[in-house]
Amino acid sequence: MLHKASDLSYEQKMALESLLGRAISDRETVSVRAFESPPLSDEQQQEVLDGLDAYFARIDAQRPPLSDEEAEAILDEALRSTRPHYRPLR
């Protein structure tokens, strides 16, 4: 179902903006969908986790070493670029 942002109540708009992590323009149209993920067995979940672990290990092996402070700064910058009001908890 599609909704024009300009037709949403204040509460609806605030809830969507909270979920999206950004402001919604009145010129935007919003689509909301709910769905259930297919159930995975414990074995399937473990296979997915193992695959993700292997993927991230390959990615990590290719990056230059960084200090914890440099890594945190990069993550903070990435979050601020997509969520302008983001502030680190520290």
N, C-alpha and C positions, 0 to 999 in steps of 0.2 A: 504494500500500500504506500502510495506517495503522498507527502504532505508539503504544502508550501510553508516555508519557515514563517512567512508573514501571517499565516493563519493560526499558528501555534499560540497557546496561552503562554504567559510569562513562565509559569511553573514547568510546562513542557519544554520550552526553549532552554531553561536553566538546566534541566535534567539532561537534555541532549548535549548541551555544551560541556557539561561535566563529564559525560561519557566520551565525547570526542576529544576533550582537552583543548578546545579552541572555541572562539566565538562563531556564531552562525549568522550569516548575512540574511536579511529579509528577502534577498533575491534568490536564495538557494532553495532547492527542493530536497526533502529528506525522505529516505526510504528506511524503514525499520523492518527487520526480519528476525524471527526466532526459529531456531532449529535445534534438534537434538543430535549430538554427535553419536555415531554408531558405537555401540559398546565394544570395548576391546578386552580380550582376555588378559590375564596377568602376563602370559607369555608374549602376547602381541605388544603390550605396553613396554615390556623389557626390551624387545627387539627395536622398537622405536627409540627408546632411550639410548640403547647401545649405538644405533646409527647416528644419533645426534652427537653423542660423545666422540665418535670417530670423526665426524664431520668437523666439529670444533677443534679437535686435536690437529687435524690437517691445516685448518685455517691458522691456528696459533703457531704452528711450526713455521709458517711463512712470514710472520710479522717480526719486525725488529723488536729487540727487548726494550721495554719501557719501565720506568719507575711507577710505583703505585700512584704517585701524585700526577704523573703525566697521563696515565690511563684514566684516572678520575676526571681530569680536566677535559679530556677528549669526550668522555661520556656526558659530562655536564654541558659541553658545547653542543653536542648532538641533540640532547633533550631540549635545550633552549631554542634551537633552530626549528623544532617542530612544536614546541609548547612555550611560547614567549614568556609566560608568567611562571615558568618552572623555577623553583629555588631549591638547591640541595638542602637536605635535612641537617647536615653537620653545622 
